[in-house]
């Protein structure tokens, strides 16, 4: 594991790389959600392991609040970490920085798997299904404009895989925006992959209580 800046990196071909968003301040939870333990592992470790097991390469973990402690939780994994100094300005800044790092590391990547650290029930099996759905559709489209998104709670959202045609739009997101607008605008290019487990996120103490209750 190493930290890199947006201007550095090595050229490493990859079919699909991944960006794990782990920069938030967890203000509603009142403690760093990245370090919440579930099934014996911090959420950031689980998220990074899941994308690695799903075959993503390279994997960029975007840090922000409490960066040193969160970095330590992934230090044993083959991931690249980058600190977003502007994390408090909004999720879009972390997405943009993660995309920048990924492209620097793997300029020939065909797609980007975008995941959140606070969806603890999303495992590598589900992410692999997502990548496979995207790869099948994107190969047929041949223009890199396909998006495959998780379907849950009557919506489509992250985790999602974006073809390379969308990388510039992700890199230039409004600071306060996530990737939802791009997913909504995909139209016929969108592939929905049922993933009800993605509806469980950890934003509040009540969410955390529900997560722990499931484990009992």
C-alpha atoms as an extended CHARMM CRD file, in Angstrom:
* protein
*
       216  EXT
         1         1  UNK       CA              0.0000000000        0.0000000000        0.0000000000  PROA      1               0.0000000000
         2         2  UNK       CA              1.2800000000        3.4720000000       -0.8510000000  PROA      2               0.0000000000
         3         3  UNK       CA              0.0290000000        7.0150000000       -1.1430000000  PROA      3               0.0000000000
         4         4  UNK       CA              0.2630000000        8.7700000000       -4.4870000000  PROA      4               0.0000000000
         5         5  UNK       CA             -0.5580000000       12.2080000000       -5.7860000000  PROA      5               0.0000000000
         6         6  UNK       CA             -2.7220000000       12.8040000000       -8.8260000000  PROA      6               0.0000000000
         7         7  UNK       CA              0.3270000000       13.4600000000      -10.9830000000  PROA      7               0.0000000000
         8         8  UNK       CA              2.1480000000       10.2200000000      -10.2090000000  PROA      8               0.0000000000
         9         9  UNK       CA              1.5290000000        6.6010000000      -10.9550000000  PROA      9               0.0000000000
        10        10  UNK       CA              2.5440000000        3.6810000000      -13.1090000000  PROA      10              0.0000000000
        11        11  UNK       CA              0.9800000000        2.4910000000      -16.3030000000  PROA      11              0.0000000000
        12        12  UNK       CA             -0.7540000000       -0.7880000000      -15.5330000000  PROA      12              0.0000000000
        13        13  UNK       CA             -3.3340000000       -2.1910000000      -17.9170000000  PROA      13              0.0000000000
        14        14  UNK       CA             -6.5790000000       -3.2240000000      -16.2980000000  PROA      14              0.0000000000
        15        15  UNK       CA            -10.0470000000       -4.1410000000      -17.4880000000  PROA      15              0.0000000000
        16        16  UNK       CA            -11.8100000000       -2.5780000000      -14.5020000000  PROA      16              0.0000000000
        17        17  UNK       CA            -10.2820000000       -0.5430000000      -11.7220000000  PROA      17              0.0000000000
        18        18  UNK       CA            -12.0390000000        0.4700000000       -8.5160000000  PROA      18              0.0000000000
        19        19  UNK       CA            -12.4370000000        3.5480000000       -6.3560000000  PROA      19              0.0000000000
        20        20  UNK       CA            -13.5280000000        3.0130000000       -2.7550000000  PROA      20              0.0000000000
        21        21  UNK       CA            -14.9010000000        6.1870000000       -1.1690000000  PROA      21              0.0000000000
        22        22  UNK       CA            -13.8050000000        6.3570000000        2.4700000000  PROA      22              0.0000000000
        23        23  UNK       CA            -13.2890000000       10.0630000000        3.1350000000  PROA      23              0.0000000000
        24        24  UNK       CA            -16.3930000000       11.2540000000        4.9790000000  PROA      24              0.0000000000
        25        25  UNK       CA            -16.5760000000       12.7480000000        8.4380000000  PROA      25              0.0000000000
        26        26  UNK       CA            -19.4060000000       10.5040000000        9.7180000000  PROA      26              0.0000000000
        27        27  UNK       CA            -21.0280000000       13.4370000000       11.5040000000  PROA      27              0.0000000000
        28        28  UNK       CA            -24.4240000000       11.7520000000       11.8610000000  PROA      28              0.0000000000
        29        29  UNK       CA            -22.9120000000        8.5560000000       13.2060000000  PROA      29              0.0000000000
        30        30  UNK       CA            -20.6810000000       10.3730000000       15.6800000000  PROA      30              0.0000000000
        31        31  UNK       CA            -17.6940000000        8.0900000000       15.0490000000  PROA      31              0.0000000000
        32        32  UNK       CA            -15.6270000000        7.1630000000       11.9810000000  PROA      32              0.0000000000
        33        33  UNK       CA            -17.8350000000        4.7780000000       10.0050000000  PROA      33              0.0000000000
        34        34  UNK       CA            -14.7630000000        3.6340000000        8.0960000000  PROA      34              0.0000000000
        35        35  UNK       CA            -13.4910000000        1.9700000000       11.2810000000  PROA      35              0.0000000000
        36        36  UNK       CA            -16.7590000000        0.4470000000       12.5030000000  PROA      36              0.0000000000
        37        37  UNK       CA            -16.1830000000       -3.2650000000       13.0410000000  PROA      37              0.0000000000
        38        38  UNK       CA            -18.4720000000       -5.7280000000       11.2750000000  PROA      38              0.0000000000
        39        39  UNK       CA            -17.7630000000       -9.4570000000       11.2790000000  PROA      39              0.0000000000
        40        40  UNK       CA            -14.3630000000       -8.7620000000       12.7600000000  PROA      40              0.0000000000
        41        41  UNK       CA            -13.1530000000       -6.1970000000       10.2400000000  PROA      41              0.0000000000
        42        42  UNK       CA            -13.3520000000       -2.4050000000        9.8530000000  PROA      42              0.0000000000
        43        43  UNK       CA            -15.8040000000       -1.3800000000        7.1460000000  PROA      43              0.0000000000
        44        44  UNK       CA            -13.0340000000        0.1480000000        5.0390000000  PROA      44              0.0000000000
        45        45  UNK       CA            -11.0960000000       -3.1160000000        5.1350000000  PROA      45              0.0000000000
        46        46  UNK       CA            -14.1920000000       -5.0870000000        4.1290000000  PROA      46              0.0000000000
        47        47  UNK       CA            -14.9340000000       -2.7270000000        1.2460000000  PROA      47              0.0000000000
        48        48  UNK       CA            -11.3770000000       -2.8550000000       -0.0750000000  PROA      48              0.0000000000
        49        49  UNK       CA            -11.2220000000       -6.6330000000        0.2120000000  PROA      49              0.0000000000
        50        50  UNK       CA            -14.5230000000       -6.9800000000       -1.6270000000  PROA      50              0.0000000000
        51        51  UNK       CA            -13.4260000000       -5.0170000000       -4.6900000000  PROA      51              0.0000000000
        52        52  UNK       CA            -10.1080000000       -6.8380000000       -4.7840000000  PROA      52              0.0000000000
        53        53  UNK       CA            -11.8530000000      -10.2090000000       -4.6030000000  PROA      53              0.0000000000
        54        54  UNK       CA            -14.1880000000       -9.0810000000       -7.3770000000  PROA      54              0.0000000000
        55        55  UNK       CA            -11.1570000000       -8.7180000000       -9.6410000000  PROA      55              0.0000000000
        56        56  UNK       CA            -10.7300000000       -4.9350000000       -9.7460000000  PROA      56              0.0000000000
        57        57  UNK       CA             -7.2070000000       -3.7160000000      -10.4470000000  PROA      57              0.0000000000
        58        58  UNK       CA             -5.9260000000       -1.2360000000       -9.4980000000  PROA      58              0.0000000000
        59        59  UNK       CA             -7.8940000000       -0.2700000000       -6.3930000000  PROA      59              0.0000000000
        60        60  UNK       CA             -7.8240000000        3.3080000000       -5.1080000000  PROA      60              0.0000000000
        61        61  UNK       CA             -9.0990000000        4.0900000000       -1.6150000000  PROA      61              0.0000000000
        62        62  UNK       CA             -9.9170000000        7.7670000000       -1.1260000000  PROA      62              0.0000000000
        63        63  UNK       CA             -9.2600000000        8.9490000000        2.4230000000  PROA      63              0.0000000000
        64        64  UNK       CA            -10.1670000000       12.1920000000        4.1390000000  PROA      64              0.0000000000
        65        65  UNK       CA            -11.3560000000       12.5380000000        7.7160000000  PROA      65              0.0000000000
        66        66  UNK       CA             -9.1160000000       10.5640000000       10.0950000000  PROA      66              0.0000000000
        67        67  UNK       CA             -6.8990000000        9.5900000000        7.1760000000  PROA      67              0.0000000000
        68        68  UNK       CA             -4.0490000000        8.0990000000        9.2170000000  PROA      68              0.0000000000
        69        69  UNK       CA             -6.2430000000        5.6600000000       11.1380000000  PROA      69              0.0000000000
        70        70  UNK       CA             -8.2300000000        4.6700000000        8.0590000000  PROA      70              0.0000000000
        71        71  UNK       CA             -5.0470000000        4.1770000000        6.0400000000  PROA      71              0.0000000000
        72        72  UNK       CA             -3.7490000000        1.8130000000        8.7170000000  PROA      72              0.0000000000
        73        73  UNK       CA             -6.8450000000       -0.3450000000        8.2980000000  PROA      73              0.0000000000
        74        74  UNK       CA             -5.9570000000       -1.0850000000        4.6460000000  PROA      74              0.0000000000
        75        75  UNK       CA             -2.1650000000       -1.0240000000        4.9810000000  PROA      75              0.0000000000
        76        76  UNK       CA             -1.8460000000       -4.7840000000        4.4570000000  PROA      76              0.0000000000
        77        77  UNK       CA             -3.8640000000       -4.7800000000        1.2190000000  PROA      77              0.0000000000
        78        78  UNK       CA             -2.6130000000       -4.1820000000       -2.3520000000  PROA      78              0.0000000000
        79        79  UNK       CA             -4.4120000000       -0.8630000000       -2.7290000000  PROA      79              0.0000000000
        80        80  UNK       CA             -3.3520000000        2.7130000000       -3.3890000000  PROA      80              0.0000000000
        81        81  UNK       CA             -4.5180000000        5.3590000000       -0.9420000000  PROA      81              0.0000000000
        82        82  UNK       CA             -4.9340000000        9.0500000000       -1.6550000000  PROA      82              0.0000000000
        83        83  UNK       CA             -5.9610000000       11.7520000000        0.8010000000  PROA      83              0.0000000000
        84        84  UNK       CA             -8.6470000000       14.1930000000       -0.2920000000  PROA      84              0.0000000000
        85        85  UNK       CA             -7.8650000000       17.4220000000        1.5320000000  PROA      85              0.0000000000
        86        86  UNK       CA            -11.1710000000       18.8530000000        0.2830000000  PROA      86              0.0000000000
        87        87  UNK       CA            -13.3630000000       15.9820000000        1.5090000000  PROA      87              0.0000000000
        88        88  UNK       CA            -15.5750000000       18.3230000000        3.5510000000  PROA      88              0.0000000000
        89        89  UNK       CA            -16.6600000000       20.1200000000        0.3460000000  PROA      89              0.0000000000
        90        90  UNK       CA            -18.6500000000       17.1080000000       -0.7730000000  PROA      90              0.0000000000
        91        91  UNK       CA            -18.6580000000       13.6070000000       -2.1800000000  PROA      91              0.0000000000
        92        92  UNK       CA            -17.9280000000       14.8100000000       -5.7010000000  PROA      92              0.0000000000
        93        93  UNK       CA            -14.4250000000       15.8680000000       -4.6900000000  PROA      93              0.0000000000
        94        94  UNK       CA            -13.6020000000       12.3390000000       -3.5640000000  PROA      94              0.0000000000
        95        95  UNK       CA            -15.0320000000       10.7850000000       -6.7200000000  PROA      95              0.0000000000
        96        96  UNK       CA            -13.0290000000       13.1970000000       -8.8720000000  PROA      96              0.0000000000
        97        97  UNK       CA             -9.7760000000       12.5510000000       -7.0440000000  PROA      97              0.0000000000
        98        98  UNK       CA            -10.3060000000        8.7930000000       -7.1180000000  PROA      98              0.0000000000
        99        99  UNK       CA            -10.9000000000        8.8490000000      -10.8710000000  PROA      99              0.0000000000
       100       100  UNK       CA             -7.8170000000       10.9880000000      -11.3970000000  PROA      100             0.0000000000
       101       101  UNK       CA             -5.6870000000        8.5010000000       -9.4470000000  PROA      101             0.0000000000
       102       102  UNK       CA             -7.1310000000        5.5080000000      -11.2240000000  PROA      102             0.0000000000
       103       103  UNK       CA             -6.5020000000        6.9540000000      -14.6770000000  PROA      103             0.0000000000
       104       104  UNK       CA             -2.9360000000        7.8630000000      -13.6820000000  PROA      104             0.0000000000
       105       105  UNK       CA             -2.3190000000        4.2970000000      -12.5590000000  PROA      105             0.0000000000
       106       106  UNK       CA             -4.1590000000        2.5570000000      -15.3910000000  PROA      106             0.0000000000
       107       107  UNK       CA             -4.7660000000        4.8570000000      -18.3550000000  PROA      107             0.0000000000
       108       108  UNK       CA             -6.0940000000        1.9840000000      -20.4750000000  PROA      108             0.0000000000
       109       109  UNK       CA             -8.7270000000        0.8780000000      -17.9790000000  PROA      109             0.0000000000
       110       110  UNK       CA            -12.0450000000        0.0280000000      -19.6480000000  PROA      110             0.0000000000
       111       111  UNK       CA            -14.1990000000        0.8370000000      -16.6570000000  PROA      111             0.0000000000
       112       112  UNK       CA            -14.4120000000        1.9850000000      -13.0720000000  PROA      112             0.0000000000
       113       113  UNK       CA            -16.1330000000        0.2300000000      -10.1860000000  PROA      113             0.0000000000
       114       114  UNK       CA            -17.2750000000        2.8600000000       -7.6920000000  PROA      114             0.0000000000
       115       115  UNK       CA            -18.1340000000        1.7130000000       -4.1660000000  PROA      115             0.0000000000
       116       116  UNK       CA            -18.9410000000        3.2120000000       -0.7950000000  PROA      116             0.0000000000
       117       117  UNK       CA            -17.3760000000        2.2070000000        2.4840000000  PROA      117             0.0000000000
       118       118  UNK       CA            -20.6830000000        2.2710000000        4.3630000000  PROA      118             0.0000000000
       119       119  UNK       CA            -22.5630000000       -0.5740000000        2.6120000000  PROA      119             0.0000000000
       120       120  UNK       CA            -21.2480000000       -3.4260000000        4.7750000000  PROA      120             0.0000000000
       121       121  UNK       CA            -23.4500000000       -6.1860000000        3.3660000000  PROA      121             0.0000000000
       122       122  UNK       CA            -22.1680000000       -5.7590000000       -0.2010000000  PROA      122             0.0000000000
       123       123  UNK       CA            -19.7520000000       -8.6290000000       -0.7660000000  PROA      123             0.0000000000
       124       124  UNK       CA            -17.3860000000       -9.5830000000       -3.5610000000  PROA      124             0.0000000000
       125       125  UNK       CA            -19.9140000000      -12.0020000000       -5.0950000000  PROA      125             0.0000000000
       126       126  UNK       CA            -22.3800000000       -9.1600000000       -5.6860000000  PROA      126             0.0000000000
       127       127  UNK       CA            -19.6730000000       -6.8880000000       -7.0530000000  PROA      127             0.0000000000
       128       128  UNK       CA            -18.5040000000       -9.6110000000       -9.4080000000  PROA      128             0.0000000000
       129       129  UNK       CA            -22.0470000000       -9.9400000000      -10.7630000000  PROA      129             0.0000000000
       130       130  UNK       CA            -22.0990000000       -6.1890000000      -11.3060000000  PROA      130             0.0000000000
       131       131  UNK       CA            -18.7930000000       -6.1780000000      -13.1790000000  PROA      131             0.0000000000
       132       132  UNK       CA            -19.8540000000       -9.1330000000      -15.3210000000  PROA      132             0.0000000000
       133       133  UNK       CA            -23.1580000000       -7.4630000000      -16.2330000000  PROA      133             0.0000000000
       134       134  UNK       CA            -21.3050000000       -4.3180000000      -17.2290000000  PROA      134             0.0000000000
       135       135  UNK       CA            -18.6020000000       -6.1550000000      -19.1770000000  PROA      135             0.0000000000
       136       136  UNK       CA            -21.1340000000       -8.1290000000      -21.2090000000  PROA      136             0.0000000000
       137       137  UNK       CA            -23.1580000000       -5.0400000000      -22.1050000000  PROA      137             0.0000000000
       138       138  UNK       CA            -20.1500000000       -2.7970000000      -22.6830000000  PROA      138             0.0000000000
       139       139  UNK       CA            -18.4930000000       -5.2670000000      -25.0250000000  PROA      139             0.0000000000
       140       140  UNK       CA            -21.6200000000       -5.3560000000      -27.1260000000  PROA      140             0.0000000000
       141       141  UNK       CA            -21.8810000000       -1.5440000000      -27.1270000000  PROA      141             0.0000000000
       142       142  UNK       CA            -18.1560000000       -1.1150000000      -27.8700000000  PROA      142             0.0000000000
       143       143  UNK       CA            -18.1570000000        2.6140000000      -27.0780000000  PROA      143             0.0000000000
       144       144  UNK       CA            -17.4960000000        2.5700000000      -23.3310000000  PROA      144             0.0000000000
       145       145  UNK       CA            -20.7530000000        4.3310000000      -22.4960000000  PROA      145             0.0000000000
       146       146  UNK       CA            -22.4310000000        1.5520000000      -20.5100000000  PROA      146             0.0000000000
       147       147  UNK       CA            -23.1880000000        1.8440000000      -16.7890000000  PROA      147             0.0000000000
       148       148  UNK       CA            -24.1240000000       -1.0980000000      -14.5810000000  PROA      148             0.0000000000
       149       149  UNK       CA            -25.6390000000       -0.0380000000      -11.2570000000  PROA      149             0.0000000000
       150       150  UNK       CA            -26.9230000000       -1.8280000000       -8.2010000000  PROA      150             0.0000000000
       151       151  UNK       CA            -30.7160000000       -1.8740000000       -7.9390000000  PROA      151             0.0000000000
       152       152  UNK       CA            -32.1570000000       -1.5630000000       -4.4380000000  PROA      152             0.0000000000
       153       153  UNK       CA            -34.8600000000        0.3430000000       -2.5720000000  PROA      153             0.0000000000
       154       154  UNK       CA            -36.6380000000        1.1910000000       -5.8540000000  PROA      154             0.0000000000
       155       155  UNK       CA            -33.6240000000        2.9610000000       -7.2930000000  PROA      155             0.0000000000
       156       156  UNK       CA            -30.3460000000        2.3330000000       -9.0970000000  PROA      156             0.0000000000
       157       157  UNK       CA            -27.1620000000        3.5660000000       -7.4940000000  PROA      157             0.0000000000
       158       158  UNK       CA            -23.7090000000        2.8120000000       -6.1900000000  PROA      158             0.0000000000
       159       159  UNK       CA            -22.0390000000        0.3250000000       -6.2870000000  PROA      159             0.0000000000
       160       160  UNK       CA            -21.8340000000        0.9240000000      -10.0030000000  PROA      160             0.0000000000
       161       161  UNK       CA            -19.4690000000        0.3050000000      -12.8940000000  PROA      161             0.0000000000
       162       162  UNK       CA            -18.9150000000        3.1350000000      -15.3730000000  PROA      162             0.0000000000
       163       163  UNK       CA            -17.4800000000        2.6490000000      -18.8520000000  PROA      163             0.0000000000
       164       164  UNK       CA            -14.5030000000        4.7880000000      -19.7620000000  PROA      164             0.0000000000
       165       165  UNK       CA            -16.7010000000        7.2080000000      -21.7160000000  PROA      165             0.0000000000
       166       166  UNK       CA            -17.9800000000        8.4560000000      -18.3420000000  PROA      166             0.0000000000
       167       167  UNK       CA            -14.6160000000        8.9840000000      -16.6420000000  PROA      167             0.0000000000
       168       168  UNK       CA            -14.3270000000       12.6510000000      -17.5860000000  PROA      168             0.0000000000
       169       169  UNK       CA            -17.8350000000       13.3680000000      -16.2810000000  PROA      169             0.0000000000
       170       170  UNK       CA            -16.9520000000       11.6350000000      -13.0100000000  PROA      170             0.0000000000
       171       171  UNK       CA            -13.7200000000       13.5870000000      -12.7770000000  PROA      171             0.0000000000
       172       172  UNK       CA            -15.5670000000       16.8860000000      -13.1490000000  PROA      172             0.0000000000
       173       173  UNK       CA            -18.5310000000       16.2690000000      -10.8330000000  PROA      173             0.0000000000
       174       174  UNK       CA            -19.8280000000       19.2030000000       -8.8310000000  PROA      174             0.0000000000
       175       175  UNK       CA            -18.2100000000       18.9910000000       -5.3850000000  PROA      175             0.0000000000
       176       176  UNK       CA            -21.5310000000       18.4270000000       -3.6410000000  PROA      176             0.0000000000
       177       177  UNK       CA            -22.7270000000       15.7750000000       -6.1190000000  PROA      177             0.0000000000
       178       178  UNK       CA            -22.3030000000       12.0470000000       -6.3340000000  PROA      178             0.0000000000
       179       179  UNK       CA            -22.6850000000        9.8420000000       -9.3760000000  PROA      179             0.0000000000
       180       180  UNK       CA            -26.4790000000        9.5540000000       -9.1930000000  PROA      180             0.0000000000
       181       181  UNK       CA            -27.0510000000       12.0710000000      -12.0060000000  PROA      181             0.0000000000
       182       182  UNK       CA            -24.9260000000       10.0650000000      -14.4260000000  PROA      182             0.0000000000
       183       183  UNK       CA            -26.7580000000        6.8700000000      -13.5160000000  PROA      183             0.0000000000
       184       184  UNK       CA            -30.1530000000        8.5180000000      -14.0110000000  PROA      184             0.0000000000
       185       185  UNK       CA            -29.0880000000        9.9200000000      -17.3720000000  PROA      185             0.0000000000
       186       186  UNK       CA            -27.7730000000        6.6140000000      -18.7390000000  PROA      186             0.0000000000
       187       187  UNK       CA            -31.1140000000        5.6130000000      -20.2460000000  PROA      187             0.0000000000
       188       188  UNK       CA            -30.8150000000        2.5120000000      -22.4280000000  PROA      188             0.0000000000
       189       189  UNK       CA            -27.1250000000        2.3070000000      -21.5260000000  PROA      189             0.0000000000
       190       190  UNK       CA            -27.9790000000        1.4540000000      -17.9180000000  PROA      190             0.0000000000
       191       191  UNK       CA            -27.8760000000       -2.1490000000      -16.7450000000  PROA      191             0.0000000000
       192       192  UNK       CA            -29.6100000000       -2.7090000000      -13.4170000000  PROA      192             0.0000000000
       193       193  UNK       CA            -28.2940000000       -5.5050000000      -11.2210000000  PROA      193             0.0000000000
       194       194  UNK       CA            -30.5230000000       -6.4780000000       -8.2730000000  PROA      194             0.0000000000
       195       195  UNK       CA            -28.5730000000       -5.9540000000       -5.0560000000  PROA      195             0.0000000000
       196       196  UNK       CA            -30.9710000000       -5.5570000000       -2.1130000000  PROA      196             0.0000000000
       197       197  UNK       CA            -28.1070000000       -5.8320000000        0.3550000000  PROA      197             0.0000000000
       198       198  UNK       CA            -26.8660000000       -2.4280000000       -0.8220000000  PROA      198             0.0000000000
       199       199  UNK       CA            -29.8590000000       -0.7850000000        0.8600000000  PROA      199             0.0000000000
       200       200  UNK       CA            -28.1900000000       -1.2770000000        4.2390000000  PROA      200             0.0000000000
       201       201  UNK       CA            -25.8790000000        1.6500000000        4.8600000000  PROA      201             0.0000000000
       202       202  UNK       CA            -24.3470000000        3.0120000000        8.0360000000  PROA      202             0.0000000000
       203       203  UNK       CA            -25.0710000000        6.7130000000        8.4410000000  PROA      203             0.0000000000
       204       204  UNK       CA            -26.6330000000        6.9680000000       11.9030000000  PROA      204             0.0000000000
       205       205  UNK       CA            -26.4830000000        5.1830000000       15.2770000000  PROA      205             0.0000000000
       206       206  UNK       CA            -29.8320000000        3.6060000000       14.3730000000  PROA      206             0.0000000000
       207       207  UNK       CA            -28.3420000000        2.1900000000       11.1690000000  PROA      207             0.0000000000
       208       208  UNK       CA            -25.4560000000        0.7510000000       13.1520000000  PROA      208             0.0000000000
       209       209  UNK       CA            -27.8520000000       -0.8130000000       15.6560000000  PROA      209             0.0000000000
       210       210  UNK       CA            -29.7240000000       -2.4900000000       12.7870000000  PROA      210             0.0000000000
       211       211  UNK       CA            -26.4690000000       -3.8070000000       11.3750000000  PROA      211             0.0000000000
       212       212  UNK       CA            -25.4430000000       -5.2710000000       14.7170000000  PROA      212             0.0000000000
       213       213  UNK       CA            -28.9090000000       -6.7300000000       15.2040000000  PROA      213             0.0000000000
       214       214  UNK       CA            -28.5370000000       -8.6830000000       11.9720000000  PROA      214             0.0000000000
       215       215  UNK       CA            -25.3870000000      -10.2910000000       13.2830000000  PROA      215             0.0000000000
       216       216  UNK       CA            -27.0230000000      -11.6200000000       16.4460000000  PROA      216             0.0000000000
